[in-house]
Amino acid sequence: MTRAVLRGGLALLGMLHLSWGVMAAAAPRWFFDTFPGFGQRWTAAYPPFNEHLVTDLGATFATLGVLLLAAAALGDRRVTTVVLLGVIVFSALHLAFHAVHRGGLAGVSYSLSLVSLLAGVLAPAALLVLARR
């Protein structure tokens, strides 16, 4: 059961990261203007738009997504540990930046963005605990 939850969690995180990465790399302006969707525009709250920066962010997300999916497919504890540690480092640094820099976000939108970013740290950390069992 633990192994299935771990692999499923890795696959889910991998698909999320890969989908964000492909969107940002393929359509950086659209990604900048609309992410994460649902009426929220978190990325656009940090102007100005920079195609190079958004495309690089997309490459980062896509790379993490591919690594997470590879860890899910391989089922190797060491690979999983290394991939999850990498995701945690990226996510913690990302959270730290946004905790200090609000951009144009305020109120509920800012709070939701921080909760989302915190989940991006806690989810791989929880999977890492599962992987170490």
N, C-alpha and C positions, 0 to 999 in steps of 0.2 A: 504493500500500500504506500509506504513512504517513498519508494522508488518511483512509483507511478505519479505521485503528487509532485515530486521533484522534477521529473521529466516534463510533466504537463506545465508546471510553472516556468521552467526554462523555455519551453516552446511558446507559451503565451507571451512572456517578456520578449522573446526573440521576434515574434511576429509584430508586436507593437513597435519595437525599435526599428525593425526593418521597414515597416509601413511609413513611419515618420521620416526615416532617412530617404526612402525613395521619393516621397512627396517633396521634401526640401531640396533634394538634388535635381529632380526633374522640373520642378516649378517653384523656384525659390521665391519669386515675388508673391505668388499665390499663398505659399506656406507662410511667409512673413505676415501677410495681410489677414490670414484667417485662423492660424493655429491658436488654440486647439479645436476650434469650432464651437458648436452649441451656443452661439452668440458671444463667445469670449474671443478676445483678440490679444492674447498675452504677448506674443512675439512683437507685434506691431507697437506695443507699449514701450519699446526700447528703440526708438528711431535714432539715426536714419537707416533706411533700408540699405543693406550692403550685400549685393549678389554673391560675392566671393565668400563672405562670412557665412551666409545662410547655406550655400552649397557645401562648404566645409563642415558645417554642423550636420547636414544631411549625410555626408560621407561618414562622419563619426557615428551617427545613429545607425546607419546601414551596417557598418562594420561590427558594432556591438550586437546588432540583430543577428548577423550571420554567425558570430561566435557563440551566441546563446543557443541558436538552433543547432549548431554543430555539437555543442555540449549535450543538448537534449538527445541528439541522434546517437552520439558515441556512448553515453552513459558511463564515462570514465570519471571517477571521483577526482583525480588530480586535474584533469582538463576542466571539469566543472568548477573546482575551487579557484583556479586561475582566472577563468572567465568571470565568475561572480565577483571576485576581488576587483577586477578591472572595472566592471559595471558599478560597483559600490564607490570606487574612487571617483569616477566620472560624475556619478550622481550626487555624491557628497559635495564635491567642488561646485557643481551646478547649483545645488541648494544653497550653499554658503554665499555665492554671489547674489542670488536673488533675495536672500534674507537681509542683505545689507543694501541692495539697490532695488528700489521699487519701480523704477522707470515711471511710466504713466499710469501704473496700476494703483488702485486704492480700494478700501473696503472689502466687500465680499470677493471681488475678482482677485485681489491680491492674496487674500486668505486662501481661496481655492487653489491658486497657483502654488502657494507654499505647501499646502496639504498634498497636492499632486506630486510635487518634488520630494517631499518627505516619504511618500509612498514609494517613490523611485529608489530610495535608499533602503527602506525597511523590507520591501518585497525581496530583493536579491539577498539581503542579510538573512532573512528567514529561510530562504532556499539554501544559503550557505550552511546554516545550522543543520538543515536536513541532510545536506551532502556530507557533512562531517560525522554523522551518526554511523 
